[in-house]
Amino acid sequence: MRSHGTFATLVLSATLAAACAAPDAGDQDMGEAQVMEQNVEAPECYVASGTLEEAQTRPSPLRQTELAFEGGQGLLCYGAPSARGREIMGGLLVYGAIERIGANEATTIHLTIPASVGGISLDPGSYSIYAIANTEEWEFFISSDWQRWGIPITPSVRESEVGSFTATPTTVEEMVETLTYRWEPNAENTMGDIVLEWEHTQVRFQVRPEGM
C-alpha cells in the first residue's frame, strides 16, 4: 500500500502563534506537542497498488482536485467513473444506500489546517467521504478511516466517522458523462464549495477555515 500524487507542496502548517496559544477547549486539546507533530508533509492521493500514473489510466481514473482557501490548502482524491450509457442516479448510484461516490479507492480529502467541511469541524489530516443519495437530499459522512479500498463501507469504517452533513441536489441541463469534483472558490478566495457533478445532478458543500 502506498500514497502517491503531485500535491508535494501540501504541508501541514503550524504557526508560531498556534504553537504558543492555549489548547482548544473543543473535543480534542491541541497542545504544543500535537502542533509539532502536524508540521509534516501531508499525505498525497492513496493508491492501493501500482503507481499514480497507472491509476490514471484505469477505466475509472484517479483524479485530484486541489483546494485553496485562506490560510490553508486541501486535496480531494477520487476515482472518476463514466456513465457509458448506464443510468446513474437511482441506478448505478442506488438511492438510499451508502455509497463511496467515486470508484476504486475511497474518495478522500486532505486538509492542511483546521477546517469546516459541510459544517463539520475537522483537524488537519486525511479523511474519507461517502454518502447516501436521494432525490431530495444527500447525506455525506466523513470518516478518519481513509487509506483503504472504497468498498465495502464496513462497520469499522463507520465507527471512525467524525460527522455527517446534508446537501440538496440540483439539476444541471447538460449531461455530465464522468463523475467530477471541482473547486469553486468565493470572490475573496477565503473559502469555497466542492461541487460534485454527474449525469444531470449537481451537489455542493462548503469548505472554509475553522472559525471563519
Buried (B, 14 or more C-beta within 10 A) or exposed (E): EEBBBEBEEBBBBBEEEBBEEEEBEEEEEBEEEBBEEBBEEBBBBBBBEEEBEEBBEBEBBBBBBEBEBBBBBBBBBBBBBBBEEEEBBEEBBEEEEBBBBBBBBBBBBBBBBBBBBBEBBBBBBBBBBBBBBBEEEBBBBBBBBBBBEBBEBEEEBEEBBBBBBBBEBEEEEEEBBBBBBBBEBEEEEEBBBBBBBBBBBBBBBBBBBBEE
